[in-house]
Amino acid sequence: MPHRRQTAPLSSAAVAAVLLWTVHGALAANVTDTIDGWHFSNGREYPGATGLLRHNPDDGHGAPGCVEVQFSFVGGGNYVAAMAPAPADESVRRVRLWLKKPGRNRITFRGVDRTGQTFQKFIDYRYPGWQQIEVNLDTWVHSWGGPADGTVRRPFEQFGVLIENDGEAKKGSYFIDDIEFLPASAEMPADAILRSTYTAFSFDADERWRASRGGKLDGAMWTYSLPDVGARTTVHAGVSLFGRPLRMRVVVESDGPGHELVAELASHFQHF
C-alpha cells in the first residue's frame, strides 16, 4: 500500500538551521541597507566565475529594495562574493542579516580585520526563502593573510557573503538585506538563543534515502508490504539535524490506518 511521507519544519535553537555560532541578543550599532561602499569579487584565484552586484528595487525582506548578487559558474570558478564595509568600531561582535539563496549552494561568511587578515566559515542550509542569520565574529574556521596567526584584531574593515559552486545552481542570484553590526550586549544572558524553523529533509535524491525490509521509496512516496504481524519496514538516510533540535514535525498521508510510525534519531554510537 502506498504511504506518503513528507517533511515539515524542525524547530531548532540555532538560527538559519545550520548556524553553528550561538545567537545572542544585542542592539544594532549600525544598519546597512544600501550598496554604498560594497564591491563584487569573482574569486579570481579560482578562474571562471562571473557575476555582478546591484541594488534590486523590487525584491527584499519586509519591503522592496535589497542587494542582489548575480553569479555564474558555467565557466568554472569556486565562488563569488559581495563584500560590505564594516563600521570602524571595536565593540562589534555580531553581524545580523537577512539572506535568500538557491537551496543547495553553500554560503560562506568572510571578515577582513584591520591588519588585512581574512577569516572565513561556512553555513549549509537548504531553505530557499528569506532567512535571518546572525554571525558570531569571534569564532572562525579558516584564516590567512596579514599576520596569518588566526588572531582577530578589531575592528573588522570588511564583511562578505560568498556563494559557493557546490550546489545545483550554476547560475542565478542571491539576495542580502538589512545588515546590522552588533556590539556585545549585557541586556540578555550569555546563553540566550533565538529559535527558528527549517526543513530538515525533503526526500531529494541527494539526501540518499533508502528503503529496506520490504519497502520501496520513490521520492516522497513510500510503498511497503507488511505480510506478518510485527513486521517492520524502514526508510533511512544520514541526514544531519543542525543546532539543538527541540521538535520535529513530520506530515504523513497514508491509506494504512493502524500502522505505527517510529522515528529513530542517531548520533555517534547512540540511538533514540
Secondary structure, DSSP 4 states (H G I P E B T S, - for coil): -EEEEEEEEEEESSTTTT--S-------SEEE-S-TT-EEE--TTSTT-EEEEEEESS--SSSS-EEEEEEE-TT--SEEEEEEEPPS-TTEEEEEEEEE--TTS-EEEEEEETTS-EEEEEE-----S-EEEEEESS--SEEESTT-SS---SSEEEEEEEEES-SS-SEEEEEEEEEEEEE--SSS-TT----EEEE-----GGG--EEESSEEEETTEEEE---STT---EEE------S-EEEEEEEEEES-TT-------EETTEE-
